[in-house]
């Protein structure tokens, strides 16, 4: 499926950006990077952002499926655990700010910091 | 730190320095405070298990974190204190034992009618306590058996509040988490070897705050006059602005949240630990 990659035509993307900007005021460049990740994920899912959010909010199983896909997709995209984690966080942020409850965890090395 | 500043500076800290260990003496000092916390009948129903996150094997650590829904603060805090209430501590025989002890050492005065004989008569046989004395026969005989567990639980909650203040007094950050689902409570009990009869109360997280210790300012609270009454329900206890001004100087009352820069701080913390924004 192809879809237009314009943030202003998807209410879920608008809502995400407004919600995050209300707290953190991300720069245009930061948003460009995040949107690129979102478009890439949506393309991989074969669905537009609004459809993904609607399905995730309507059906818990659907949301969990998206999270499973997200882990696999991020593993395929990124190099290294930190980059994988950051990719997933962009999509998790999109879900959370649209009202979908998803599990968040810190970087995998969080326990070991400073212990060496 | 002075008492009022300790109370005024306490926040539920939700971001901890994962890398900074908490010295053992500070944990002991928190526990020593709780040991002396006020408690009816000197029942002392609180029990605690101190867990150092980095001493756990991975399976136990993840089991405990999973039971608390992988909450961020729990993941980061280096020390977890699991607080439990022992209902056996609030059984009539325990109450009898403790109050006789208090009578023997001179805490409960004969002048008010306390004596070993009175306590035994009231608790064992339900005999009415004389006028001027405490109606402990009503406590023990007029209430359902579950009240003991409720008392043990309620008193441990109060002790946890003191534990939080004690942690702040040590320059630490702290917060209380509740593991509510019985299946998760049981999993934690299993992992920590806790007897089945004991009631889970709170998990106290302890560590050095990664966020500013003011954590964005004091949390919104209901207006004073809507909480406290004088003489009768609904008649507000008037709030004297001079007292407010003095308490502000003494740091009980501090800036309300959100203080400037709070959301930038949250953004930084999220990025530092790898959480979504």
Interface residues (C-beta under 8 A of the other chain):
Chain A: X20 X23 X24 X26 X82 X85 X86 X89 X90 X92 X93 X96 X103 X104 X105 X106 X107 X110 X111 X113 X114 X115
Chain B: X18 X19 X20 X53 X54 X61 X70 X72 X75 X76 X263 X264 X266 X267 X273 X274 X275 X276 X277
